[in-house]
Amino acid sequence: MSTEIKYTIITPVRDEEQYIEQTLRSVIAQTITPTEWIIVDDGSIDRTGRIIDEYAQKYPWIHVVHRTNRGFRKAGSGVIDAFYDGYDVRRVEDGDFIIKLDGDLSFDKDYFQKSFDHFIRSPDIGIGGGAIYNVVNGALMVEQHPQFHVRGATKIYRKECWNAIGGLMHAPGWDTLDEVKANMLGWKSRTFADLKVLHYRYTGAADGLWKTNVKYGRANYVSGYHPLFMAFKCLKRVFDKPVLLGAVGIFYGYVSSYLKRMPQVDDKVLIAYIRKQQLNKIFMRETIWK
C-alpha cells in the first residue's frame, strides 16, 4: 500500500523567500509524511535560509544544509551540485523513492500518495511527477512537453530506477537525460496528468526568455541532440510569441556550443539512443518523443 511507502525529498533552493512557505506547507500537509526532507539553501541572500531553519526546528524530519553563496546562479549543473550536497547527507538509504522537488511549488495534500499509487499500478514506471501549471494572464496554463518528460521541478524516482540510471548527471539537460536513459534501460517515465502542481516561478523566469532559450539550446547540444531534430525544433518555434525570439535563442545556444566544441555527455550509447529516437520522431516511426 502507498501509505507504507518511505521516501526522501531533496529540495535545492536559492532566494525563494517569496514562495518557499507555500512548498513547506504543501509537504507538511501530505497524507504520507516524508521519511526525511533535506532542503539545501544554495547561498541565498534573502530570508530563505532563516525560514527553512525555523521549520526544521518544528519538524524533526526536515533537515537543512547551507551552502556558501557563489555569487551567481549556475545554470544546469548548479542545481545538481546543490542536490547532491543534500543527497550525500541523507539518513535513510532503504527508502522506496528519491524525490527532487523545487521550492516554489504548491500541491494538494494527497499529491505524493496519488503519485505513488501510479507507480504501484504500473511497476515499469521509473520516473514520474505531476503536471506543472503556471499562472498566465490570470489563468492556469499547463506546461506542454513530450509524453515521456517529467518537469525537473517535481521528479519522483523509483529507487530501482534511480540506481539503474546512476542518479542525475552533472550537466545541462539533466532532467531529460535521466528519462531518456531510463527509457533506454527499459523503464518508463510519465507525467501524471491528473495531478496538478502549481509552479509560482515559471520555468526559466529567473534568467529571462532569451537567456533561457539559449540555455535550452546549449543543453540540447551537450545532451547530443541530432542536428536535424534541432532544425525542426527551431522551425516549429519560429511563430511562438514573441515571434522568432525562442527559435533564434535555441539555435544560437546549440550552434555556439558546437563552434566552441563544448564537451558533450560522456555516454556514446545514450547519445546514439537519443538521436535514434529523434529521427524516429521526424520520420514518424515509433518513438518516446510523442
N, C-alpha and C positions, 0 to 999 in steps of 0.2 A: 504493500500500500504506500501511496505517496506521502502519507503522514509520518512514516517511519524513516524517511529519507534524510540523510546527513549531507549538508552542502556548505561549502565555503565561498563567500563573496569577497572579491578583491576590487577595490574602488580607488583608482588614481584620481586625484583632484588637484586643481590649481586655480586659485582665485574664483571660487564658486560660492561666496557668501550669499549671493542673491538667491541661489537655488538649492543649496546643499540640504537645508532643513526639509524641503519637500521630499527628497530622496530618503533622508533619515526617517521621517515619519512613515513613509511608504514601507520601508523594510521592517521597521519595528512593529508595524501593524499586521505583518504577514501571518497567515493561518499556520504556516510551518516556520518556526523561528530558525534562522541560520545557525549552524553549529558554531561558526565564527564568521565575523565580518571584519576584514582588515582594510582600513581606509588609509591610503598613502597620500599625505599632503606634500605635493611636489613643489615645495618652495613658494607657497602662497604668500603674498604681501598684504592681503586683506584679512578679514576676520575668520576665514575658513578654518585655520588651524585651531583657533580658540573654540569655535562652535563644535567641531568634532571631538575635541578633548572633553568638553562638557558632557556630551552624550556618552562618551566612553566611560566616564565616571559613574554614570547611571546604569549602564548595561554592560555586564562583565564579558559578554560575548563580542563586544566591539573593541577592537584594538587599533591603535593609531601609530603610524610611522611618519616621522617628519624628515623630509629631505631638505638639503641646503638649496637655497634659491640660486639657480644657474644664471638668472638674469634675463632669460628669454624662453619663449615656447619652442620646444624642439619637435618639429613636425615628424610624424611617423614613429620613429624608434623611441622618442622621449617618453611617450605614454607606456611603452613596453618596458623601458628601464624602470619606471616607477612601479608598474605592475609587478615586476619580478622582485623588487625590494619588499613588496608585501607577500608575495608567494614564498619567498625564502624564509620568512619568519612564521609561517602558519604553524599552528599547534596540532592540527588534525590532519593526518595523512591517509586515513582509511575512509574518507567520505565518498559519496556516490557521484557528486558533481562539483566542478570548479566553475565559478561564475565571474566573468569580468563585467562590471557594472559602472556606468558613468555616474557622476554626482550631480547631474542636472535633470533628473527624471522623476516622474511620479507614476504610480500604477495601483491597481486595485489590491485589496488585502489578500486575495487568493491567487495573485499572479503566479507566484512560484509553484503553488500546489497544482494549478491547472497546467502549467508548463511541464511539470514532472509527469502529470497524467498523460500528456502527449508522448513523452519518452517511454512510459510504461506500455502504452498501446502499440508503439512502433519501436521494437528493440533495435532496429537498424539505424535509427536517428542518433547521430553522434553529437551534433551541434544544433541548437535551437534557440529561439527567443521570440518575444512578442513583436508586433508590428509597430514601427515608430511613427508617431503623429506629431506634426508641428502646427503651431497656430499661424496661419497666413491670412492677413486681412480680416482677422476676427473669426475665421473658420478653421476647424481642424482638418488638416490635409495629411493623408498617409504618404510616406516616402515610398517611391516606386523603385524596384530593383529586381534582378533575376530571381527566379523561384528559389534557387539553392542558397541565396545570400541571406545572412543574418547581420543586421547592423552592429557595428562594433560597440555601440552604446550599451547593448544588452545581449551578451553572449553566454549561453549555458552549455558547458561541455560535459558530456558523459565521461566519467573518469577513464574508462577503457579507450575511448576515442582520443582523449587528451594524451594518454600515454602513447598511443599508436602514432599520432602526428608529431610527437616530441614537443608539445607545448606551442608557444607562439614564437614566430620569427621576429628577430630584431631588425625589421625592415619596413619601409613604407609599403602599404598594401597588405600588411599582416592580416587584416580582417577579411581578406578574400583568399589569400594563400592558405590559411588554415582550413577553410572549407573545401577548396579545390583539392588539397592534399587528402583530406578526409574522404572525399568522394572517390579519389584515385585508389584509396585503400579499401573501398567497399562500404564505407559509411554513407549516410545521407545527412544533409543539412537542410533545415526548413525554418522559415519564419511562420510562426503560429498566428495566422490572420485573425483569429477570434480573440486574441489577447492584445489589448491596446496599451501602449506605453507613450506617455506624453513627454516629449523632449523640449525643454524650455529654451535651450540654446541650440538652434537648428544646426545640422551638420555643416561645418565649415564657417560658422558665424564668427569664430574667434579670429580668423585670418582674412575675411573678406572674400568676395566672389572670385576676383581674378587670381589671387594667391591660392585659393582653394582648388581651382581648376588646374592651375599649373602644378600644384601638388599632386592632384589625381593623375595627370599625365606622366609625371615623374614616377609615381608609384606603379603605374601601368608598365613603364619601361623596366623598372627594377624587377617587377614580377615576371617579365619575359613575354608580355602580350605580343601577339602576332601583328606585324605592321599593317597587313590588310584589314584585320579586325579593327585596328585603331583608325584606319582611314574611314571605314563605315561608321564607326562610333562618332567621329568628329562631324561627318556629313549629317548624321542624324540629329546632332545638336545645333546645327547652324541656325535654325529658326527659333530655338528656345529663347525666351526673353531673359535678359537683354540680348537681342539678336547678335550673333557672332561671338560674343564675349566668351561663353563657355567653351565653344568649339575651338576657338583660337587659343585659349588658355591651355586646354588639354593637349592640343597639337604642339604648342610651344614647349610644354613640360616634357612631352615624350621625345621630340626631336632634339631639344637641347641636351637632354640626358644622353641620347645616343652620341651626339657630337662630342660631349665631354667624356665619353667612354665610362660612364658611371658603372660601378660593379653591379651585376645582376644577382639574383638569388642563386646561391651555390648549390643548385639541385637540377641537373640537366634533365633528369627523368620527369620531375614536376613541370618544368617549363615545356617539355615536349607534350605532356598531357594537357596543359593549359592551351597550347596552340592547336592541338588536335580538336579539342572541344570548341574552340573559337571558329576554326574552319568549318566544323560541322554545323555551327550556327549559320554561317554565311551561306553554305550550300544546302541548308535545310535538311540536314541529317540529324539523327538522334544526338542530343547533347544535354549537358546540365545547364547550359546557358539559355534558359527559357523565360 
